[in-house]
């Protein structure tokens, strides 16, 4: 008995000695300092909306003296997050842009842990109930357009991680409602994992912005997971194939235009753009106005690059350039 007690005591002492090391490792891989809240002209508001008997929540930001007919931008958070987390993770970059360029901004909250995106796999139910996230976001758009007198023809959606997957669904199923979407660190689900029903006859513009060293959503395609244990999301196709999927859907044929730039920190950014002007098609989906762009952050991890806030080391390299939100707004703004 005494020998057993000695072993238990020794094990406890070793565990206590290891706790600071484990805490240090967790802090190293997970902790990032919060960015400083910049001076902003408007105020952040909280709101709720009843959709099909379900109370849904969101936060909205409206710059001071926003004129009627301004655009609306939705920003969707990732798995298990909410409006507060996506604001911090993006360094309040979209609010800075809203002040600079004059658009209204809304951060919706998912119903369950995951948005109900195009993937068949995910934590999309709450108490056994699966929500209609497409319907919720459509109602939210209609509500804000009416309340703030915004331009219904200039509604855009950006999303990061699972939020990026969700905006892909919005593009495919409601292209008439969203002028363009931007999906960050997200790929199209593989055929056996795909549940969306793309609309016929019309396509919307799509930007995909992914890091080549993403440890969660593999740039080259494969299973979505973190360390093989967390965030199981099923198989996805590669980023290049995802962009080609949307180009084919928009009937954009030919070789994409390619441009490479080197930004701060030596980060190499590759742009591939499919558009009627460069494919010679002149038409797509009966409209001829959509374009598809793949932005590859070579050496980037799982997160939206921007100069205001680092991402956790667990999610891979965290370059502070390019300014991803600014690139997204440039893409949105040129969709006439």
C-alpha positions as CSV (number, residue, x, y, z in Angstrom):
1,X,0.0,0.0,0.0
2,X,2.8,2.4,0.9
3,X,4.4,1.7,-2.5
4,X,1.1,2.5,-4.3
5,X,0.8,5.8,-2.3
6,X,4.3,6.8,-3.2
7,X,3.6,6.2,-6.9
8,X,0.4,8.2,-6.7
9,X,2.2,11.0,-4.9
10,X,5.0,11.0,-7.4
11,X,2.5,11.0,-10.4
12,X,0.7,13.9,-8.8
13,X,3.9,15.9,-8.4
14,X,4.9,15.2,-12.0
15,X,1.5,16.3,-13.2
16,X,1.7,19.5,-11.2
17,X,5.1,20.2,-12.6
18,X,3.8,19.7,-16.1
19,X,0.7,21.9,-15.7
20,X,2.6,25.2,-16.3
21,X,4.2,23.7,-19.4
22,X,0.9,22.5,-20.7
23,X,-0.7,25.9,-19.9
24,X,2.2,27.6,-21.7
25,X,1.8,25.4,-24.8
26,X,-2.0,26.1,-24.9
27,X,-1.3,29.8,-24.6
28,X,1.3,29.6,-27.3
29,X,-1.0,27.9,-29.8
30,X,-4.3,29.4,-28.9
31,X,-3.8,32.9,-27.4
32,X,-3.7,36.0,-29.5
33,X,-4.1,39.6,-28.2
34,X,-7.3,41.3,-29.1
35,X,-6.9,44.2,-31.6
36,X,-7.6,47.7,-30.5
37,X,-11.1,49.0,-31.3
38,X,-10.6,51.8,-33.9
39,X,-12.5,55.1,-33.8
40,X,-15.7,54.5,-35.7
41,X,-18.3,57.0,-36.9
42,X,-21.3,54.8,-36.3
43,X,-22.6,52.4,-33.6
44,X,-23.0,48.7,-33.3
45,X,-26.6,47.6,-32.6
46,X,-28.1,44.2,-31.6
47,X,-31.2,42.9,-33.2
48,X,-33.5,39.9,-33.4
49,X,-35.7,38.6,-36.1
50,X,-38.5,36.0,-35.9
51,X,-38.2,33.6,-38.8
52,X,-40.7,30.7,-39.0
53,X,-41.2,30.8,-35.3
54,X,-37.5,30.8,-34.5
55,X,-35.9,33.9,-32.8
56,X,-32.7,34.7,-34.7
57,X,-30.1,37.3,-33.7
58,X,-27.6,39.6,-35.4
59,X,-25.5,42.7,-34.9
60,X,-25.4,45.6,-37.4
61,X,-23.1,48.5,-38.0
62,X,-24.3,51.6,-39.8
63,X,-21.8,54.5,-40.4
64,X,-22.9,57.9,-39.5
65,X,-25.0,59.8,-42.1
66,X,-25.2,56.7,-44.4
67,X,-27.1,57.9,-47.4
68,X,-30.2,56.0,-48.8
69,X,-29.3,53.5,-51.5
70,X,-26.1,52.4,-49.9
71,X,-24.9,48.7,-50.2
72,X,-25.3,46.0,-47.6
73,X,-22.5,43.6,-46.6
74,X,-23.2,40.4,-44.6
75,X,-20.2,38.9,-42.7
76,X,-20.7,35.3,-41.5
77,X,-18.7,33.8,-38.6
78,X,-17.1,30.4,-38.5
79,X,-18.1,27.2,-36.6
80,X,-19.0,27.7,-32.9
81,X,-18.5,31.5,-33.1
82,X,-20.7,34.5,-33.3
83,X,-20.7,38.2,-34.3
84,X,-18.3,39.2,-31.5
85,X,-15.7,36.7,-32.5
86,X,-15.7,37.5,-36.2
87,X,-15.4,41.2,-35.5
88,X,-12.3,40.6,-33.3
89,X,-10.8,38.0,-35.6
90,X,-11.0,40.4,-38.6
91,X,-9.6,43.3,-36.6
92,X,-12.8,45.3,-37.1
93,X,-11.7,45.6,-40.7
94,X,-15.1,45.5,-42.2
95,X,-16.3,48.4,-40.0
96,X,-13.3,50.4,-41.0
97,X,-14.2,49.8,-44.6
98,X,-17.9,50.6,-44.0
99,X,-16.9,54.0,-42.7
100,X,-14.5,54.6,-45.6
101,X,-16.7,53.4,-48.4
102,X,-20.2,54.0,-47.1
103,X,-22.0,50.7,-46.7
104,X,-24.2,49.0,-44.0
105,X,-22.8,46.0,-42.3
106,X,-24.5,43.0,-40.5
107,X,-23.1,40.1,-38.6
108,X,-25.7,37.3,-38.4
109,X,-25.6,34.5,-35.8
110,X,-26.0,30.9,-36.8
111,X,-28.7,28.8,-35.3
112,X,-26.5,25.8,-34.4
113,X,-22.8,25.3,-34.0
114,X,-22.4,25.3,-37.8
115,X,-24.2,27.1,-40.5
116,X,-26.4,24.9,-42.6
117,X,-24.1,25.1,-45.7
118,X,-23.7,22.8,-48.7
119,X,-21.9,20.1,-46.8
120,X,-24.0,17.1,-45.6
121,X,-21.7,16.7,-42.6
122,X,-21.6,19.2,-39.6
123,X,-23.2,20.1,-36.3
124,X,-26.2,21.9,-37.8
125,X,-28.9,21.0,-35.3
126,X,-29.9,22.5,-32.0
127,X,-32.1,20.3,-29.7
128,X,-32.8,18.1,-32.7
129,X,-34.0,21.0,-34.9
130,X,-32.2,22.0,-38.1
131,X,-32.7,25.6,-39.1
132,X,-33.3,27.3,-42.5
133,X,-30.3,29.5,-42.5
134,X,-30.8,30.5,-46.2
135,X,-34.3,31.7,-45.3
136,X,-33.1,33.5,-42.2
137,X,-30.5,35.4,-44.1
138,X,-33.0,36.3,-46.9
139,X,-35.4,37.7,-44.3
140,X,-32.6,39.6,-42.7
141,X,-31.6,41.2,-46.0
142,X,-35.1,42.2,-46.7
143,X,-35.6,43.6,-43.2
144,X,-32.4,45.7,-43.3
145,X,-32.9,46.9,-46.9
146,X,-36.4,48.2,-45.9
147,X,-35.4,49.6,-42.5
148,X,-32.2,51.4,-43.7
149,X,-33.4,52.2,-47.3
150,X,-30.5,50.3,-48.8
151,X,-30.0,49.2,-52.4
152,X,-31.4,45.7,-52.9
153,X,-29.3,45.3,-56.0
154,X,-26.0,45.8,-54.1
155,X,-26.2,43.1,-51.4
156,X,-23.0,41.2,-50.7
157,X,-22.0,38.4,-48.4
158,X,-18.5,37.4,-47.0
159,X,-17.8,34.5,-44.7
160,X,-14.8,32.9,-43.0
161,X,-14.4,29.1,-42.6
162,X,-17.8,27.6,-42.1
163,X,-19.2,31.1,-42.8
164,X,-17.4,31.0,-46.1
165,X,-19.0,27.6,-46.9
166,X,-22.4,29.2,-46.1
167,X,-21.9,32.1,-48.5
168,X,-21.2,29.5,-51.2
169,X,-24.6,28.2,-50.6
170,X,-26.1,31.6,-50.8
171,X,-24.4,32.2,-54.2
172,X,-25.6,28.8,-55.5
173,X,-29.2,28.9,-54.3
174,X,-30.1,32.6,-54.3
175,X,-27.9,34.3,-56.9
176,X,-30.6,36.9,-57.6
177,X,-30.4,38.2,-54.0
178,X,-26.6,38.5,-53.7
179,X,-24.6,40.5,-56.2
180,X,-21.4,38.8,-55.1
181,X,-20.0,36.6,-52.3
182,X,-16.5,36.1,-50.9
183,X,-15.7,32.7,-49.2
184,X,-12.5,32.7,-47.1
185,X,-10.7,29.4,-46.1
186,X,-13.5,27.4,-47.5
187,X,-13.8,24.8,-50.4
188,X,-16.7,23.2,-52.2
189,X,-17.8,19.9,-50.7
190,X,-16.9,16.8,-52.6
191,X,-19.8,15.2,-54.6
192,X,-20.7,12.7,-51.9
193,X,-20.8,15.5,-49.3
194,X,-22.7,18.0,-51.4
195,X,-26.4,18.9,-50.6
196,X,-27.0,22.2,-52.3
197,X,-29.4,22.7,-55.2
198,X,-27.8,25.4,-57.5
199,X,-30.2,27.8,-59.2
200,X,-30.5,27.5,-63.0
201,X,-30.0,30.3,-65.6
202,X,-28.2,32.8,-63.4
203,X,-25.0,33.0,-61.5
204,X,-23.4,35.6,-59.1
205,X,-19.8,36.6,-58.7
206,X,-17.7,34.6,-56.3
207,X,-14.3,35.2,-54.7
208,X,-12.5,32.4,-52.9
209,X,-9.6,33.4,-50.7
210,X,-7.6,30.5,-49.2
211,X,-4.2,29.8,-47.6
212,X,-2.0,27.1,-49.1
213,X,-0.9,25.9,-45.6
214,X,-4.4,25.7,-44.0
215,X,-4.4,22.8,-41.4
216,X,-8.2,22.7,-41.2
217,X,-9.6,23.1,-44.7
218,X,-7.0,21.5,-47.0
219,X,-6.1,23.7,-49.9
220,X,-5.4,20.6,-52.1
221,X,-8.7,19.0,-51.0
222,X,-9.4,16.2,-48.6
223,X,-11.1,15.8,-45.2
224,X,-11.9,18.9,-43.1
225,X,-10.6,18.4,-39.6
226,X,-8.1,19.8,-37.1
227,X,-5.4,17.3,-35.9
228,X,-7.7,14.5,-37.1
229,X,-9.9,15.1,-34.0
230,X,-11.9,18.3,-34.2
231,X,-14.2,20.1,-36.6
232,X,-15.1,17.1,-38.8
233,X,-16.6,18.6,-41.9
234,X,-16.3,15.8,-44.5
235,X,-14.4,15.8,-47.8
236,X,-14.0,18.8,-50.0
237,X,-12.5,19.4,-53.4
238,X,-9.4,21.6,-53.8
239,X,-9.4,25.4,-53.9
240,X,-8.5,25.4,-57.6
241,X,-11.3,22.9,-58.3
242,X,-13.7,25.0,-56.2
243,X,-13.0,28.1,-58.3
244,X,-13.4,26.1,-61.5
245,X,-16.7,24.7,-60.1
246,X,-18.1,28.2,-59.9
247,X,-16.6,29.3,-63.2
248,X,-18.3,26.3,-64.9
249,X,-21.5,27.2,-63.1
250,X,-21.3,30.7,-64.4
251,X,-20.4,29.4,-67.9
252,X,-17.0,31.1,-67.9
253,X,-14.9,29.1,-70.3
254,X,-11.2,29.4,-71.1
255,X,-8.0,29.9,-69.1
256,X,-8.2,32.3,-66.1
257,X,-6.1,35.5,-66.1
258,X,-3.3,35.1,-63.5
259,X,-1.5,37.8,-61.5
260,X,1.0,37.4,-58.7
261,X,2.1,40.0,-56.3
262,X,4.4,40.0,-53.3
263,X,3.1,42.0,-50.3
264,X,4.5,42.9,-46.9
265,X,6.5,40.2,-45.2
266,X,7.4,38.6,-48.5
267,X,4.0,37.0,-48.7
268,X,3.2,35.8,-52.3
269,X,-0.4,36.4,-53.4
270,X,-1.7,34.7,-56.5
271,X,-4.9,35.9,-58.2
272,X,-6.7,33.8,-60.8
273,X,-9.7,35.5,-62.4
274,X,-12.4,34.0,-64.7
275,X,-14.5,36.7,-66.4
276,X,-16.3,37.2,-69.7
277,X,-13.8,39.9,-70.7
278,X,-10.9,37.4,-70.5
279,X,-12.7,34.2,-71.6
280,X,-14.3,35.7,-74.7
281,X,-17.6,34.0,-73.9
282,X,-19.5,37.3,-73.6
283,X,-22.3,35.5,-71.9
284,X,-22.9,33.5,-68.7
285,X,-26.1,32.4,-67.1
286,X,-28.0,34.7,-69.5
287,X,-26.5,37.8,-67.8
288,X,-22.9,38.0,-68.8
289,X,-21.9,39.9,-65.6
290,X,-20.5,37.4,-63.1
291,X,-16.8,36.7,-62.5
292,X,-14.9,34.2,-60.3
293,X,-11.6,34.9,-58.6
294,X,-9.4,32.6,-56.6
295,X,-6.9,34.4,-54.3
296,X,-4.2,32.1,-53.0
297,X,-2.2,33.2,-50.0
298,X,0.9,31.2,-50.4
299,X,2.1,30.1,-46.9
300,X,-1.1,31.3,-45.3
301,X,-3.1,29.3,-42.7
302,X,-6.7,29.2,-41.7
303,X,-7.9,32.7,-41.3
304,X,-8.6,36.0,-43.1
305,X,-5.3,37.9,-43.5
306,X,-5.4,41.5,-42.4
307,X,-3.0,43.9,-40.7
308,X,-4.9,44.4,-37.4
309,X,-5.0,41.0,-35.6
310,X,-3.0,37.7,-35.5
311,X,-4.8,34.4,-35.6
312,X,-4.0,31.5,-33.3
313,X,-0.8,29.5,-34.2
314,X,-2.9,26.3,-34.0
315,X,-4.6,27.4,-37.3
316,X,-1.3,27.7,-39.2
317,X,0.7,30.7,-40.4
318,X,-0.9,34.1,-39.8
319,X,0.4,36.6,-42.3
320,X,-0.6,40.3,-41.7
321,X,-0.8,40.9,-45.4
322,X,-2.6,41.3,-47.8
323,X,-5.5,43.2,-46.3
324,X,-8.1,40.5,-47.1
325,X,-11.2,42.6,-46.2
326,X,-10.0,45.4,-48.5
327,X,-9.5,42.9,-51.3
328,X,-13.0,41.6,-50.7
329,X,-14.6,45.0,-50.8
330,X,-12.7,45.8,-54.0
331,X,-14.1,42.7,-55.5
332,X,-17.6,43.6,-54.4
333,X,-17.3,47.2,-55.5
334,X,-16.4,46.3,-59.1
335,X,-19.5,44.2,-59.6
336,X,-21.6,46.6,-61.6
